[in-house]
């Protein structure tokens, strides 16, 4: 079988990641299972996570923020072998305050056989939102894993 038949072309790998963020936005964690390898490892500022922890983090973030099906916009993607680098923007609404929030994210995913095997990501609140923070924090960082299970 050629690269295309196995989903190994650069465009097919980009499509896997774009589908992942579409499903993330709708919290369709059951459908996500088809895109994530059983031995998945995610690396975030909060530490490493497995598939079950990734799945839970999605549900946790949906408790904190309102998402729409088009909350994520993938701005750039580059493929080098098995690695897909993506720069994206997430636009969500804080459930508690109703305030809109925009974040920029960078993700590096290892995709083989149409499945995400490993990834590294980081998210930061975009400047216009970070500067309006009443606490005056100069750190706009947000870990994608960061939501607590009690949220």
HELIX and SHEET records of a PDB file:
HELIX    1   1 UNK A   10  UNK A   25  1                                  16    
HELIX    2   2 UNK A   29  UNK A   32  1                                   4    
HELIX    3   3 UNK A   51  UNK A   64  1                                  14    
HELIX    4   4 UNK A  127  UNK A  130  1                                   4    
SHEET    1   A 6 UNK A  47  UNK A  49  0                                        
SHEET    2   A 6 UNK A  36  UNK A  44 -1                                        
SHEET    3   A 6 UNK A 115  UNK A 125  1                                        
SHEET    4   A 6 UNK A 100  UNK A 112 -1                                        
SHEET    5   A 6 UNK A  83  UNK A  94 -1                                        
SHEET    6   A 6 UNK A  65  UNK A  66 -1                                        
SHEET    1   B 4 UNK A  47  UNK A  49  0                                        
SHEET    2   B 4 UNK A  36  UNK A  44 -1                                        
SHEET    3   B 4 UNK A 115  UNK A 125  1                                        
SHEET    4   B 4 UNK A 141  UNK A 142 -1                                        
SHEET    1   C 6 UNK A  47  UNK A  49  0                                        
SHEET    2   C 6 UNK A  36  UNK A  44 -1                                        
SHEET    3   C 6 UNK A 115  UNK A 125  1                                        
SHEET    4   C 6 UNK A 100  UNK A 112 -1                                        
SHEET    5   C 6 UNK A  83  UNK A  94 -1                                        
SHEET    6   C 6 UNK A  72  UNK A  80 -1                                        
END                                                                             
